Amino acid sequence: MYHSILVPLDGSEMAESILNHVQDLARMDQAKVTLLQVEEAPLMLGRDEVIDTNAYKKHLKKRKKRVKSYLLNLVENLRESGIEAHYKIGYGPVIKSIMDIAEEEKADLIAMATHGFVGLSRSIYGSVAAGLVQRVHCPILITRRNGND
């Protein structure tokens, strides 16, 4: 039985494909759902590089507004279906941010969809999922979209 489900998203339809599974689990267990999108540090300056800081801040503000709107829309959809839900925006390295929010939210399940690249360079799940599997202490539900989707 799950009480708190964390759902990392990246803004893609593929990542959102986990939400049907999450809705079923949340309804069955009356679990709360936290939707999370992590924003990595978008700027790495070279030694002598200069940027227009005002334009950069304006861009970040617009990006944050888009992410907040995106997540709030998904939260509202979950709430309309009777599921307790809210969102978080994380900042920094993706895997560490997911782990930190999972701990903060006392998540007992992390549910995510992955691109599921196969071959020598990737296992059956993507690099974020692989990093989480190696580091977290709660169950992870991973779905993989097949090549026909």
CYANA upper distance limits for C-alpha pairs under 8 A (distance plus 0.5 A):
  1 MET  CA     29 ASP  CA      6.35
  2 TYR  CA     25 LEU  CA      8.31
  2 TYR  CA     26 ALA  CA      8.12
  2 TYR  CA     29 ASP  CA      6.40
  2 TYR  CA     30 GLN  CA      8.41
  2 TYR  CA     31 ALA  CA      6.37
  2 TYR  CA    108 ASP  CA      6.53
  2 TYR  CA    109 LEU  CA      7.28
  3 HIS  CA     29 ASP  CA      7.37
  3 HIS  CA     30 GLN  CA      7.44
  3 HIS  CA     31 ALA  CA      4.75
  3 HIS  CA     32 LYS  CA      6.68
  3 HIS  CA    107 ALA  CA      7.93
  3 HIS  CA    108 ASP  CA      7.19
  4 SER  CA     31 ALA  CA      5.80
  4 SER  CA     32 LYS  CA      5.46
  4 SER  CA     33 VAL  CA      6.42
  4 SER  CA     34 THR  CA      8.00
  4 SER  CA    105 GLU  CA      7.68
  4 SER  CA    106 LYS  CA      7.16
  4 SER  CA    107 ALA  CA      5.17
  4 SER  CA    108 ASP  CA      6.17
  4 SER  CA    109 LEU  CA      7.19
  5 ILE  CA     22 VAL  CA      8.22
  5 ILE  CA     26 ALA  CA      8.16
  5 ILE  CA     31 ALA  CA      7.27
  5 ILE  CA     32 LYS  CA      6.78
  5 ILE  CA     33 VAL  CA      5.34
  5 ILE  CA     34 THR  CA      6.70
  5 ILE  CA    107 ALA  CA      5.92
  5 ILE  CA    108 ASP  CA      6.78
  5 ILE  CA    109 LEU  CA      5.41
  5 ILE  CA    110 ILE  CA      6.28
  5 ILE  CA    111 ALA  CA      7.43
  6 LEU  CA     33 VAL  CA      6.50
  6 LEU  CA     34 THR  CA      5.37
  6 LEU  CA     35 LEU  CA      6.61
  6 LEU  CA     36 LEU  CA      7.63
  6 LEU  CA    102 ALA  CA      6.94
  6 LEU  CA    105 GLU  CA      8.37
  6 LEU  CA    107 ALA  CA      6.43
  6 LEU  CA    109 LEU  CA      6.79
  6 LEU  CA    110 ILE  CA      5.26
  6 LEU  CA    111 ALA  CA      6.72
  7 VAL  CA     33 VAL  CA      7.79
  7 VAL  CA     34 THR  CA      6.59
  7 VAL  CA     35 LEU  CA      5.35
  7 VAL  CA     36 LEU  CA      6.42
  7 VAL  CA    110 ILE  CA      6.43
  7 VAL  CA    111 ALA  CA      5.61
  7 VAL  CA    112 MET  CA      6.33
  8 PRO  CA     15 ALA  CA      8.48
  8 PRO  CA     35 LEU  CA      6.58
  8 PRO  CA     36 LEU  CA      5.17
  8 PRO  CA     37 GLN  CA      6.30
  8 PRO  CA     38 VAL  CA      8.25
  8 PRO  CA     98 ILE  CA      7.59
  8 PRO  CA    110 ILE  CA      8.21
  8 PRO  CA    111 ALA  CA      7.72
  8 PRO  CA    112 MET  CA      6.56
  9 LEU  CA     15 ALA  CA      6.04
  9 LEU  CA     16 GLU  CA      7.25
  9 LEU  CA     35 LEU  CA      7.49
  9 LEU  CA     36 LEU  CA      6.38
  9 LEU  CA     37 GLN  CA      5.65
  9 LEU  CA     38 VAL  CA      8.33
  9 LEU  CA    112 MET  CA      7.86
 10 ASP  CA     15 ALA  CA      6.84
 10 ASP  CA     37 GLN  CA      6.33
 10 ASP  CA     38 VAL  CA      7.93
 11 GLY  CA     15 ALA  CA      7.47
 11 GLY  CA     16 GLU  CA      8.07
 11 GLY  CA     37 GLN  CA      8.23
 11 GLY  CA     67 VAL  CA      8.42
 11 GLY  CA     70 TYR  CA      8.04
 12 SER  CA     16 GLU  CA      6.93
 13 GLU  CA     17 SER  CA      6.80
 14 MET  CA     18 ILE  CA      8.48
 14 MET  CA    113 ALA  CA      7.23
 14 MET  CA    114 THR  CA      7.89
 14 MET  CA    115 HIS  CA      7.93
 14 MET  CA    145 ARG  CA      7.56
 15 ALA  CA    112 MET  CA      7.22
 15 ALA  CA    113 ALA  CA      5.49
 15 ALA  CA    114 THR  CA      7.09
 16 GLU  CA    113 ALA  CA      7.80
 17 SER  CA    113 ALA  CA      7.03
 18 ILE  CA     22 VAL  CA      6.80
 18 ILE  CA    111 ALA  CA      7.42
 18 ILE  CA    112 MET  CA      6.26
 18 ILE  CA    113 ALA  CA      5.91
 18 ILE  CA    143 THR  CA      7.18
 19 LEU  CA     23 GLN  CA      6.47
 20 ASN  CA     24 ASP  CA      6.95
 21 HIS  CA     25 LEU  CA      6.84
 22 VAL  CA     26 ALA  CA      6.40
 22 VAL  CA    111 ALA  CA      7.58
 23 GLN  CA     27 ARG  CA      6.54
 23 GLN  CA     78 LEU  CA      7.87
 23 GLN  CA     83 ILE  CA      7.94
 24 ASP  CA     28 MET  CA      6.63
 25 LEU  CA     29 ASP  CA      6.54
 25 LEU  CA     30 GLN  CA      8.39
 25 LEU  CA     31 ALA  CA      8.02
 26 ALA  CA     30 GLN  CA      5.64
 26 ALA  CA     31 ALA  CA      5.04
 26 ALA  CA     32 LYS  CA      7.10
 26 ALA  CA     33 VAL  CA      7.65
 26 ALA  CA     83 ILE  CA      7.20
 27 ARG  CA     31 ALA  CA      7.39
 27 ARG  CA     82 GLY  CA      8.27
 27 ARG  CA     83 ILE  CA      7.15
 30 GLN  CA     83 ILE  CA      7.88
 31 ALA  CA     83 ILE  CA      8.08
 31 ALA  CA     84 GLU  CA      7.72
 32 LYS  CA     83 ILE  CA      7.20
 32 LYS  CA     84 GLU  CA      5.31
 32 LYS  CA     85 ALA  CA      6.10
 33 VAL  CA     83 ILE  CA      7.94
 33 VAL  CA     84 GLU  CA      6.76
 33 VAL  CA     85 ALA  CA      5.12
 33 VAL  CA     86 HIS  CA      7.07
 34 THR  CA     85 ALA  CA      6.25
 34 THR  CA     86 HIS  CA      5.67
 34 THR  CA     87 TYR  CA      5.75
 34 THR  CA     88 LYS  CA      7.49
 34 THR  CA    105 GLU  CA      8.35
 35 LEU  CA     71 LEU  CA      7.42
 35 LEU  CA     75 VAL  CA      7.91
 35 LEU  CA     85 ALA  CA      8.07
 35 LEU  CA     86 HIS  CA      6.88
 35 LEU  CA     87 TYR  CA      5.07
 35 LEU  CA     88 LYS  CA      6.74
 36 LEU  CA     71 LEU  CA      8.31
 36 LEU  CA     87 TYR  CA      6.28
 36 LEU  CA     88 LYS  CA      5.41
 36 LEU  CA     89 ILE  CA      6.17
 36 LEU  CA     90 GLY  CA      7.43
 36 LEU  CA     98 ILE  CA      8.25
 37 GLN  CA     67 VAL  CA      8.09
 37 GLN  CA     71 LEU  CA      8.39
 37 GLN  CA     88 LYS  CA      7.26
 37 GLN  CA     89 ILE  CA      5.65
 37 GLN  CA     90 GLY  CA      6.62
 38 VAL  CA     89 ILE  CA      6.22
 38 VAL  CA     90 GLY  CA      4.81
 38 VAL  CA     91 TYR  CA      5.96
 38 VAL  CA     92 GLY  CA      7.58
 38 VAL  CA     93 PRO  CA      8.34
 38 VAL  CA     94 VAL  CA      6.35
 38 VAL  CA     97 SER  CA      7.31
 38 VAL  CA     98 ILE  CA      8.08
 39 GLU  CA     89 ILE  CA      7.73
 39 GLU  CA     90 GLY  CA      6.51
 39 GLU  CA     91 TYR  CA      5.31
 39 GLU  CA     92 GLY  CA      6.75
 39 GLU  CA     93 PRO  CA      8.49
 39 GLU  CA     94 VAL  CA      8.01
 40 GLU  CA     91 TYR  CA      6.16
 40 GLU  CA     92 GLY  CA      5.04
 40 GLU  CA     93 PRO  CA      6.16
 40 GLU  CA     94 VAL  CA      7.13
 41 ALA  CA     91 TYR  CA      7.59
 41 ALA  CA     92 GLY  CA      6.13
 41 ALA  CA     93 PRO  CA      8.11
 45 LEU  CA     49 GLU  CA      6.28
 45 LEU  CA     50 VAL  CA      8.07
 51 ILE  CA     56 TYR  CA      8.12
 52 ASP  CA     56 TYR  CA      6.72
 53 THR  CA     57 LYS  CA      6.54
 54 ASN  CA     58 LYS  CA      6.67
 55 ALA  CA     59 HIS  CA      6.65
 56 TYR  CA     60 LEU  CA      6.77
 57 LYS  CA     61 LYS  CA      6.63
 58 LYS  CA     62 LYS  CA      6.80
 59 HIS  CA     63 ARG  CA      6.66
 60 LEU  CA     64 LYS  CA      6.58
 61 LYS  CA     65 LYS  CA      6.71
 62 LYS  CA     66 ARG  CA      6.74
 63 ARG  CA     67 VAL  CA      6.72
 64 LYS  CA     68 LYS  CA      6.54
 65 LYS  CA     69 SER  CA      6.60
 66 ARG  CA     70 TYR  CA      6.57
 67 VAL  CA     71 LEU  CA      6.66
 67 VAL  CA     89 ILE  CA      8.44
 68 LYS  CA     72 LEU  CA      6.43
 68 LYS  CA     89 ILE  CA      8.17
 69 SER  CA     73 ASN  CA      6.63
 70 TYR  CA     74 LEU  CA      7.11
 71 LEU  CA     75 VAL  CA      6.63
 71 LEU  CA     87 TYR  CA      6.78
 72 LEU  CA     76 GLU  CA      6.59
 72 LEU  CA     86 HIS  CA      8.22
 72 LEU  CA     87 TYR  CA      7.46
 73 ASN  CA     77 ASN  CA      6.89
 74 LEU  CA     78 LEU  CA      6.89
 75 VAL  CA     79 ARG  CA      6.65
 75 VAL  CA     85 ALA  CA      6.19
 75 VAL  CA     86 HIS  CA      6.29
 75 VAL  CA     87 TYR  CA      7.37
 76 GLU  CA     80 GLU  CA      6.55
 76 GLU  CA     85 ALA  CA      8.45
 77 ASN  CA     81 SER  CA      7.03
 78 LEU  CA     82 GLY  CA      7.15
 78 LEU  CA     83 ILE  CA      5.86
 78 LEU  CA     84 GLU  CA      7.77
 78 LEU  CA     85 ALA  CA      6.96
 79 ARG  CA     83 ILE  CA      5.33
 79 ARG  CA     84 GLU  CA      6.33
 79 ARG  CA     85 ALA  CA      6.70
 90 GLY  CA     97 SER  CA      6.33
 90 GLY  CA     98 ILE  CA      8.08
 90 GLY  CA    101 ILE  CA      8.15
 91 TYR  CA     97 SER  CA      7.13
 92 GLY  CA     96 LYS  CA      8.16
 92 GLY  CA     97 SER  CA      6.87
 93 PRO  CA     97 SER  CA      6.50
 94 VAL  CA     98 ILE  CA      6.64
 94 VAL  CA    128 VAL  CA      7.93
 95 ILE  CA     99 MET  CA      6.69
 95 ILE  CA    128 VAL  CA      6.72
 95 ILE  CA    131 GLY  CA      7.09
 95 ILE  CA    132 LEU  CA      6.90
 96 LYS  CA    100 ASP  CA      6.56
 97 SER  CA    101 ILE  CA      6.62
 98 ILE  CA    102 ALA  CA      6.47
 99 MET  CA    103 GLU  CA      6.75
 99 MET  CA    132 LEU  CA      8.11
 99 MET  CA    136 VAL  CA      7.24
100 ASP  CA    104 GLU  CA      6.62
101 ILE  CA    105 GLU  CA      6.38
102 ALA  CA    106 LYS  CA      6.33
102 ALA  CA    107 ALA  CA      5.47
102 ALA  CA    110 ILE  CA      8.09
103 GLU  CA    107 ALA  CA      6.91
107 ALA  CA    138 CYS  CA      8.08
108 ASP  CA    138 CYS  CA      6.01
108 ASP  CA    139 PRO  CA      7.23
109 LEU  CA    138 CYS  CA      6.39
109 LEU  CA    139 PRO  CA      5.64
109 LEU  CA    140 ILE  CA      6.19
109 LEU  CA    141 LEU  CA      7.70
110 ILE  CA    138 CYS  CA      7.85
110 ILE  CA    139 PRO  CA      6.99
110 ILE  CA    140 ILE  CA      5.23
110 ILE  CA    141 LEU  CA      6.68
111 ALA  CA    140 ILE  CA      6.21
111 ALA  CA    141 LEU  CA      5.04
111 ALA  CA    142 ILE  CA      6.51
112 MET  CA    129 ALA  CA      8.41
112 MET  CA    140 ILE  CA      8.22
112 MET  CA    141 LEU  CA      6.76
112 MET  CA    142 ILE  CA      5.64
112 MET  CA    143 THR  CA      6.98
113 ALA  CA    142 ILE  CA      5.97
113 ALA  CA    143 THR  CA      5.13
113 ALA  CA    144 ARG  CA      6.17
113 ALA  CA    145 ARG  CA      7.87
114 THR  CA    125 TYR  CA      6.67
114 THR  CA    126 GLY  CA      6.29
114 THR  CA    129 ALA  CA      7.67
114 THR  CA    142 ILE  CA      7.39
114 THR  CA    143 THR  CA      6.79
114 THR  CA    144 ARG  CA      5.68
114 THR  CA    145 ARG  CA      7.47
115 HIS  CA    125 TYR  CA      7.51
115 HIS  CA    126 GLY  CA      6.61
115 HIS  CA    144 ARG  CA      6.59
115 HIS  CA    145 ARG  CA      6.79
116 GLY  CA    122 ARG  CA      8.46
116 GLY  CA    123 SER  CA      8.15
116 GLY  CA    124 ILE  CA      5.90
116 GLY  CA    125 TYR  CA      4.82
116 GLY  CA    126 GLY  CA      5.75
116 GLY  CA    144 ARG  CA      5.90
116 GLY  CA    145 ARG  CA      7.45
116 GLY  CA    146 ASN  CA      8.42
117 PHE  CA    122 ARG  CA      6.32
117 PHE  CA    123 SER  CA      7.49
117 PHE  CA    124 ILE  CA      6.82
117 PHE  CA    125 TYR  CA      6.91
117 PHE  CA    126 GLY  CA      6.71
118 VAL  CA    122 ARG  CA      5.87
118 VAL  CA    123 SER  CA      6.21
118 VAL  CA    124 ILE  CA      6.01
118 VAL  CA    125 TYR  CA      8.13
119 GLY  CA    123 SER  CA      7.22
122 ARG  CA    126 GLY  CA      7.05
122 ARG  CA    127 SER  CA      7.73
123 SER  CA    130 ALA  CA      8.32
125 TYR  CA    129 ALA  CA      6.56
125 TYR  CA    130 ALA  CA      6.79
125 TYR  CA    142 ILE  CA      8.34
125 TYR  CA    144 ARG  CA      7.71
126 GLY  CA    130 ALA  CA      6.52
127 SER  CA    131 GLY  CA      6.50
128 VAL  CA    132 LEU  CA      6.73
129 ALA  CA    133 VAL  CA      6.60
129 ALA  CA    142 ILE  CA      8.08
130 ALA  CA    134 GLN  CA      6.91
131 GLY  CA    135 ARG  CA      6.92
132 LEU  CA    136 VAL  CA      6.12
133 VAL  CA    140 ILE  CA      7.65
145 ARG  CA    149 ASP  CA      7.04
